[in-house]
Amino acid sequence: MHETYCQARDAYLASALVFRKFQTKDSYTRAIDLFIEYAPKPLAALDAGDADLLVRFGPWLLDYQHKHGDGYAPASALQYLREVRAWFRWMHHNGCLPAPFPFEAAIYNLDEGLRDTLFQADQRPPEPPDMTQIVQYYDRPYVPPDVIDPDLARRWLLTSFRNRALMHCLADSGGRISEVLSLDVGCFPTQAFVRGVWRVEVKGKAGRKYCLWFWDALKAVEFYLEARRKHGGEELHDDDPLFVNFLRYRGQRMSRSAAGHLVADAGHALGMGKVSLHDFRHWRISDLRNRGVPLEDISYVVGHRSTRTTQRHYAHVDPERVAKMLKKL
């Protein structure tokens, strides 16, 4: 028996049970760590009076933003509650919970609470910002006016072309940043730029394969690759990273944090407030939905196993589009 939450967490995360269809290890880790932060008493001290332990964790999650300034939407809180529930089931089956703790009652109370509280009523897709503004922000080449050294100016120009291609790829595909940054030069052979639409197979969540789709981005990618071949100072190979650093850490694959800074900086400069990389995914899905693309096709494009995931968490519907549709009817 594990005597502390941390010991039970580590044993659970090390087991194969954590790798389920829709969740990742990082998400489970975050959920359990939040519960440990919330836990009103140690694991070994749980007793018959803690039947509402898991129910009280829900409001604590929703109130987290008032204490730390970085709260969780009802949909995220619901996901964390479900992951903690799975962890408690594992602890129950593996003898980690103290005998006085009423496990069945705690699970029943949580399930009933999820039906009656904010989580169902307030769970609606967020309205994403207009990410075309971010794309357009990086459409024009930029070299700082105080850069005089020719080599540094060349690398700044290549960085500018890279940023443009990256933003177009994120906007087109709606892919996760890890998937887009995993692309190599060989993912875009010559035939990619003559077919109008191109797809590249990548590994998504839990190692599941699906395709990123590109159309408007192809012109920006082609221009970027041509610039690298002419001015990059090295021969390109198929297994070279597509998006690399030209200023610091030259030649290395671009990092997630570097891409995040680009989006955040553009959002700040445009007065859009806080904008994240994942907003590209929300925006693309909602854009396709509002253009009338069937939900099944959108789920296929963005690599969701279920249309419920697309509808519930991403596909914000534009009321103006609905109004126009009703007028036509």
Secondary structure, 3 states (H helix, E strand, C coil): CCCCHHHHHHHHHHCHHHCCCCCCHHHHHHHHHHHHHHCCCCHHHCCHHHCCHHHHHHHHHHCHHHHHCCCCCHHHHHHHHHHHHHHHHHHHHCCCCCCCCCHHHHHHHHHHHHHHCHHHHCCCCCCCCCCHHHHHHCCCCCCCCCCCCHHHHHHHHHHHHHHHHHHHHHHHHCCCHHHHHCCEHHHCCHHHHCCCCEEEEEECHHHCEEEEEECCHHHHHHHHHHHHHHHCCCCCCCCCECCECCCCCCCCECCHHHHHHHHHHHHHHCCCCCCCCCHHHHHHHHHHHHCCCCHHHHHHHHCCCCHHHHHHHCCCCCHHHHHHHHHHC
